[in-house]
Amino acid sequence: MSSLRTRMARRGLRSFAVGVALCCVAIVVGGCGKSKDQGAGVDPAQTFAADKAASARQLEEMRRRRAETAAANQEDIHRETEETFRRFAADRPSLNAVEEVQIQKEAVERLRAQVPDPSLLQSRDVRFNAERTAVCLEVNYTVDGKYVGYRKAFITPDATWVEPSMDDVSHRVFELKMERMGCGAGK
């Protein structure tokens, strides 16, 4: 029995020695939890700042690339839209003078139906834009019994736009749409 105890004790000592050796190897290999920068005398705050700056540069580069891609996409969309409008205008059959006058009258009547007192609507300078996609005109109508003065307007198959007052926030939007339609000052 004593030889059995002796053998077990020896095995226990060997296991203990192997465990201690493995711990020592792990500590040496792991460097006691210190990073290689700490061992070399590099300040962790400097390392963090450098990492943060690198991340900021990467983020800015991604933002720049995203903005460039978005701008290129917008340019492609604009180009495709313009080409579609050109093809649409080219495919559109030409109108004779009677048809043009009839379309212009219908456009004015459509606008007339949208003002507070349709019987008092006045219109002048009714014409098509160069692409013949909109009827451009000037209108004067009453609000609360008083004429507002002649304002620019344009009518497309999908929309009717009348120039808002100068102090209205949407006035600039109207000017841009009017210019895009080709109904601007160049008449």
Backbone hydrogen bonds in HBPLUS format (Angstrom, degrees):
<---DONOR---> <-ACCEPTOR-->    atom                        ^
c    i                          cat <-CA-CA->   ^        H-A-AA   ^      H-
h    n   atom  resd res      DA  || num        DHA   H-A  angle D-A-AA Bond
n    s   type  num  typ     dist DA aas  dist angle  dist       angle   num
A0004-LEU N   A0001-MET O   3.09 MM   3  5.08 120.9  2.45  93.8 108.6     1
A0005-ARG N   A0001-MET O   3.05 MM   4  6.43 155.9  2.11 150.3 156.3     2
A0006-THR N   A0002-SER O   2.95 MM   4  6.09 151.0  2.03 140.4 148.8     3
A0007-ARG N   A0003-SER O   2.89 MM   4  6.10 158.8  1.94 144.3 149.6     4
A0008-MET N   A0004-LEU O   2.99 MM   4  6.21 159.0  2.03 147.5 153.4     5
A0009-ALA N   A0005-ARG O   2.89 MM   4  6.00 154.5  1.96 145.7 152.9     6
A0010-ARG N   A0006-THR O   2.92 MM   4  6.16 157.8  1.96 149.5 155.4     7
A0011-ARG N   A0007-ARG O   2.92 MM   4  6.19 162.1  1.95 149.6 154.5     8
A0012-GLY N   A0008-MET O   2.87 MM   4  6.01 154.4  1.93 144.1 151.7     9
A0013-LEU N   A0009-ALA O   2.85 MM   4  6.09 154.5  1.91 147.3 154.2    10
A0014-ARG N   A0010-ARG O   2.82 MM   4  6.09 156.6  1.87 149.9 156.8    11
A0015-SER N   A0011-ARG O   2.86 MM   4  6.07 164.7  1.88 151.7 155.5    12
A0016-PHE N   A0012-GLY O   2.84 MM   4  6.02 155.8  1.90 144.5 151.9    13
A0017-ALA N   A0013-LEU O   2.82 MM   4  6.01 159.1  1.87 148.3 154.1    14
A0018-VAL N   A0014-ARG O   2.81 MM   4  6.05 158.1  1.85 153.4 159.5    15
A0019-GLY N   A0015-SER O   2.90 MM   4  6.06 157.7  1.95 145.7 151.9    16
A0020-VAL N   A0016-PHE O   2.93 MM   4  6.21 157.7  1.98 150.9 156.5    17
A0021-ALA N   A0017-ALA O   2.94 MM   4  6.12 158.5  1.99 145.6 151.8    18
A0022-LEU N   A0018-VAL O   2.92 MM   4  6.17 156.1  1.98 149.9 156.1    19
A0023-CYS N   A0019-GLY O   2.98 MM   4  6.22 153.9  2.05 145.8 153.0    20
A0024-CYS N   A0020-VAL O   2.97 MM   4  6.23 158.4  2.01 150.0 155.7    21
A0025-VAL N   A0021-ALA O   2.96 MM   4  6.22 157.1  2.01 148.2 154.4    22
A0026-ALA N   A0022-LEU O   2.90 MM   4  6.09 158.6  1.94 146.5 152.8    23
A0027-ILE N   A0023-CYS O   2.90 MM   4  6.16 152.4  1.98 148.7 156.1    24
A0028-VAL N   A0024-CYS O   2.94 MM   4  6.14 161.9  1.97 150.2 155.0    25
A0029-VAL N   A0025-VAL O   2.82 MM   4  5.96 171.2  1.83 156.7 159.5    26
A0030-GLY N   A0026-ALA O   2.77 MM   4  5.66 157.3  1.82 140.1 148.0    27
A0031-GLY N   A0027-ILE O   2.88 MM   4  5.71 123.9  2.20 133.9 145.8    28
A0032-CYS N   A0027-ILE O   3.28 MM   5  5.29 143.0  2.42 139.3 147.1    29
A0034-LYS N   A0031-GLY O   3.10 MM   3  5.63 169.2  2.11 120.4 123.1    30
A0039-GLY N   A0035-SER O   3.10 MM   4  6.43 156.7  2.16 149.2 155.7    31
A0040-ALA N   A0036-LYS O   3.11 MM   4  6.25 134.6  2.32 133.9 145.2    32
A0040-ALA N   A0037-ASP O   3.15 MM   3  5.06 127.3  2.44  90.5 104.3    33
A0042-VAL N   A0037-ASP O   2.83 MM   5  5.10 165.9  1.85 155.9 151.0    34
A0041-GLY N   A0038-GLN O   3.18 MM   3  5.12 157.8  2.23  99.5 106.3    35
A0046-GLN N   A0043-ASP O   3.09 MM   3  5.33 123.8  2.42 102.7 116.1    36
A0047-THR N   A0043-ASP O   3.15 MM   4  6.52 155.3  2.21 150.2 157.4    37
A0048-PHE N   A0044-PRO O   2.89 MM   4  6.12 159.6  1.93 149.5 154.7    38
A0049-ALA N   A0045-ALA O   2.92 MM   4  6.10 159.6  1.96 144.3 150.1    39
A0050-ALA N   A0046-GLN O   2.90 MM   4  6.06 156.6  1.95 147.0 153.4    40
A0051-ASP N   A0047-THR O   2.91 MM   4  6.13 158.7  1.95 149.1 155.0    41
A0052-LYS N   A0048-PHE O   2.84 MM   4  6.04 157.0  1.89 149.9 156.7    42
A0053-ALA N   A0049-ALA O   2.89 MM   4  6.09 156.2  1.95 146.5 152.7    43
A0054-ALA N   A0050-ALA O   2.93 MM   4  6.15 155.8  1.99 146.2 153.0    44
A0055-SER N   A0051-ASP O   2.94 MM   4  6.17 154.6  2.00 146.2 153.2    45
A0056-ALA N   A0052-LYS O   2.92 MM   4  6.17 153.1  1.99 145.1 152.8    46
A0057-ARG N   A0053-ALA O   2.92 MM   4  6.19 154.6  1.99 147.8 154.3    47
A0058-GLN N   A0054-ALA O   2.97 MM   4  6.23 157.9  2.02 147.0 153.0    48
A0059-LEU N   A0055-SER O   2.88 MM   4  6.09 159.8  1.92 149.7 155.3    49
A0060-GLU N   A0056-ALA O   2.90 MM   4  6.08 159.3  1.94 147.9 153.5    50
A0061-GLU N   A0057-ARG O   2.90 MM   4  6.08 155.1  1.96 146.4 153.5    51
A0062-MET N   A0058-GLN O   2.91 MM   4  6.18 154.4  1.98 147.8 154.7    52
A0063-ARG N   A0059-LEU O   2.93 MM   4  6.20 156.2  1.99 148.0 154.6    53
A0064-ARG N   A0060-GLU O   2.88 MM   4  6.10 157.1  1.93 148.0 154.3    54
A0065-ARG N   A0061-GLU O   2.94 MM   4  6.16 165.0  1.96 150.3 154.0    55
A0066-ARG N   A0062-MET O   2.88 MM   4  6.03 156.9  1.93 146.6 153.6    56
A0067-ALA N   A0063-ARG O   2.87 MM   4  6.08 156.2  1.92 148.0 154.3    57
A0068-GLU N   A0064-ARG O   2.90 MM   4  6.17 158.3  1.95 151.1 157.2    58
A0069-THR N   A0065-ARG O   2.88 MM   4  6.09 158.1  1.93 148.8 154.9    59
A0070-ALA N   A0066-ARG O   2.87 MM   4  6.08 158.9  1.91 147.9 153.9    60
A0071-ALA N   A0067-ALA O   2.89 MM   4  6.08 158.9  1.93 148.2 154.0    61
A0072-ALA N   A0068-GLU O   2.93 MM   4  6.13 158.3  1.97 146.5 152.6    62
A0073-ASN N   A0069-THR O   2.85 MM   4  6.07 155.4  1.91 148.1 155.4    63
A0074-GLN N   A0070-ALA O   2.87 MM   4  6.10 159.7  1.91 150.1 155.4    64
A0075-GLU N   A0071-ALA O   2.94 MM   4  6.15 156.8  1.99 147.1 153.5    65
A0076-ASP N   A0072-ALA O   2.94 MM   4  6.19 155.3  2.00 146.3 153.0    66
A0077-ILE N   A0073-ASN O   2.88 MM   4  6.14 161.2  1.91 153.3 158.5    67
A0078-HIS N   A0074-GLN O   2.86 MM   4  6.06 163.2  1.89 150.5 155.2    68
A0079-ARG N   A0075-GLU O   2.90 MM   4  6.06 163.6  1.92 148.8 153.5    69
A0080-GLU N   A0076-ASP O   2.87 MM   4  6.07 163.9  1.89 152.0 156.5    70
A0081-THR N   A0077-ILE O   2.84 MM   4  6.00 156.9  1.90 150.0 156.8    71
A0082-GLU N   A0078-HIS O   2.88 MM   4  6.10 167.0  1.90 154.6 157.9    72
A0083-GLU N   A0079-ARG O   2.97 MM   4  6.17 159.2  2.02 147.6 153.5    73
A0084-THR N   A0080-GLU O   2.88 MM   4  6.09 154.5  1.95 145.7 152.9    74
A0085-PHE N   A0081-THR O   2.92 MM   4  6.21 161.5  1.95 155.4 159.8    75
A0086-ARG N   A0082-GLU O   2.91 MM   4  6.15 155.3  1.97 148.0 155.2    76
A0087-ARG N   A0083-GLU O   2.94 MM   4  6.18 162.9  1.97 151.6 155.6    77
A0088-PHE N   A0084-THR O   2.88 MM   4  6.06 158.2  1.92 148.6 155.4    78
A0089-ALA N   A0085-PHE O   2.88 MM   4  6.06 162.3  1.91 150.0 154.2    79
A0090-ALA N   A0086-ARG O   2.91 MM   4  6.11 152.2  1.99 145.6 153.8    80
A0091-ASP N   A0087-ARG O   2.87 MM   4  6.04 147.9  1.98 147.9 156.2    81
A0092-ARG N   A0088-PHE O   3.10 MM   4  6.17 125.9  2.41 139.7 152.7    82
A0100-GLU N   A0096-ASN O   3.00 MM   4  6.29 157.7  2.06 155.2 162.2    83
A0101-VAL N   A0097-ALA O   3.07 MM   4  6.28 165.1  2.09 149.8 152.8    84
A0102-GLN N   A0098-VAL O   2.99 MM   4  6.20 157.6  2.04 147.5 154.0    85
A0103-ILE N   A0099-GLU O   2.94 MM   4  6.15 161.2  1.97 152.0 156.4    86
A0104-GLN N   A0100-GLU O   2.95 MM   4  6.19 160.2  1.99 151.7 157.5    87
A0105-LYS N   A0101-VAL O   2.93 MM   4  6.16 157.7  1.98 149.4 155.2    88
A0106-GLU N   A0102-GLN O   2.96 MM   4  6.20 160.9  2.00 150.2 155.4    89
A0107-ALA N   A0103-ILE O   2.96 MM   4  6.18 151.2  2.04 146.0 153.8    90
A0108-VAL N   A0104-GLN O   3.04 MM   4  6.34 157.7  2.09 149.3 154.5    91
A0109-GLU N   A0105-LYS O   2.92 MM   4  6.18 157.0  1.98 150.3 157.1    92
A0110-ARG N   A0106-GLU O   2.89 MM   4  6.10 147.0  2.00 143.1 152.2    93
A0111-LEU N   A0107-ALA O   3.06 MM   4  6.36 152.1  2.14 145.6 152.7    94
A0112-ARG N   A0108-VAL O   2.79 MM   4  6.01 155.3  1.85 147.6 155.7    95
A0113-ALA N   A0109-GLU O   3.09 MM   4  6.28 147.8  2.20 143.4 149.4    96
A0114-GLN N   A0111-LEU O   2.90 MM   3  5.32 156.2  1.96 113.5 121.4    97
A0115-VAL N   A0112-ARG O   3.42 MM   3  5.70 163.0  2.45 108.9 113.2    98
A0120-LEU N   A0117-ASP O   3.06 MM   3  5.81 158.0  2.11 124.4 130.4    99
A0121-LEU N   A0118-PRO O   3.32 MM   3  5.50 170.5  2.33 110.5 113.0   100
A0122-GLN N   A0140-ASN O   2.76 MM  18  4.99 159.9  1.79 156.5 161.8   101
A0140-ASN N   A0122-GLN O   2.82 MM  18  4.99 150.5  1.91 143.1 147.5   102
A0124-ARG N   A0138-GLU O   2.94 MM  14  5.37 148.6  2.04 151.3 156.1   103
A0138-GLU N   A0124-ARG O   3.01 MM  14  5.37 156.0  2.07 161.8 162.6   104
A0127-ARG N   A0136-CYS O   2.89 MM   9  5.33 155.6  1.95 158.3 163.8   105
A0136-CYS N   A0127-ARG O   2.66 MM   9  5.33 156.5  1.71 160.6 167.7   106
A0129-ASN N   A0134-ALA O   2.99 MM   5  5.69 148.0  2.10 155.2 157.0   107
A0132-ARG N   A0129-ASN O   3.00 MM   3  5.13 152.5  2.07 108.0 116.8   108
A0135-VAL N   A0155-ILE O   2.86 MM  20  5.15 163.0  1.89 148.7 152.9   109
A0155-ILE N   A0135-VAL O   2.86 MM  20  5.15 150.9  1.95 142.9 152.6   110
A0137-LEU N   A0153-ALA O   3.02 MM  16  5.37 159.9  2.06 150.0 147.3   111
A0153-ALA N   A0137-LEU O   2.84 MM  16  5.37 139.4  2.01 163.4 154.6   112
A0139-VAL N   A0151-ARG O   2.76 MM  12  5.32 159.1  1.80 153.0 156.5   113
A0151-ARG N   A0139-VAL O   2.70 MM  12  5.32 154.0  1.77 147.4 154.4   114
A0148-VAL N   A0141-TYR O   2.95 MM   7  6.08 151.8  2.03 170.2 171.5   115
A0143-VAL N   A0146-LYS O   2.83 MM   3  5.44 155.7  1.89 146.5 148.2   116
A0146-LYS N   A0143-VAL O   3.18 MM   3  5.44 168.9  2.19 112.4 115.8   117
A0163-GLU N   A0152-LYS O   2.85 MM  11  5.39 165.8  1.87 170.1 165.3   118
A0154-PHE N   A0161-TRP O   2.96 MM   7  5.45 151.7  2.04 147.7 155.9   119
A0161-TRP N   A0154-PHE O   2.93 MM   7  5.45 176.7  1.93 170.4 171.4   120
A0156-THR N   A0159-ALA O   2.81 MM   3  5.21 169.8  1.82 160.6 164.1   121
A0168-ASP N   A0165-SER O   2.98 MM   3  5.39 163.2  2.01 117.1 122.3   122
A0171-HIS N   A0168-ASP O   3.16 MM   3  5.56 165.6  2.18 116.1 118.8   123
A0174-PHE N   A0170-SER O   3.02 MM   4  6.32 157.9  2.07 152.3 158.2   124
A0175-GLU N   A0171-HIS O   2.98 MM   4  6.34 158.8  2.03 151.1 156.5   125
A0176-LEU N   A0172-ARG O   3.02 MM   4  6.31 159.0  2.06 150.6 155.3   126
A0177-LYS N   A0173-VAL O   2.98 MM   4  6.25 161.0  2.02 152.5 157.8   127
A0178-MET N   A0174-PHE O   2.79 MM   4  5.96 160.3  1.82 156.3 162.5   128
A0179-GLU N   A0175-GLU O   2.92 MM   4  6.10 156.1  1.98 146.4 152.6   129
A0180-ARG N   A0176-LEU O   2.91 MM   4  6.12 159.7  1.95 147.1 152.9   130
A0181-MET N   A0177-LYS O   2.90 MM   4  6.09 149.1  1.99 147.2 155.3   131
A0183-CYS N   A0178-MET O   3.01 MM   5  5.38 160.6  2.04 166.2 161.1   132
A0182-GLY N   A0179-GLU O   3.00 MM   3  5.10 143.5  2.14  99.3 110.6   133
A0187-LYS N   A0184-GLY O   3.34 MM   3  6.21 174.5  2.34 127.5 128.1   134
